[in-house]
């Protein structure tokens, strides 16, 4: 089950479009919930690396999912799936395209 309350508590400015600079009123409707489930299913078989991939962004990964599954995925739905799966522990504040700032001190960061 997807608990949007927990996801939005982890990332309060998350909208279906991605991480916003300020909270928006745009809600995750049933279609967006299905997109989150699709992303969760896609992510479940992907290995988690000990190294962080600084070249990938959520926007790029969402396009990869769209090409592989021939579906539309909103950027914020992928980010919600990542938070749901606890695959990404950084608090990201970089606009709608989720790409963290490089942190060379934290060796426990994981990539998708």
Buried (B, 14 or more C-beta within 10 A) or exposed (E): EBEBEEBBEBBEBBBBBBBBEEEEEBEBEEEBBEBBBBBBEBBEEEEEEEEBEEEBBBBEBBBBBBEEEEEEBBBBBBBBBBBBBEBBBBEBEBEBBBBBEEEEEEEEBBBB
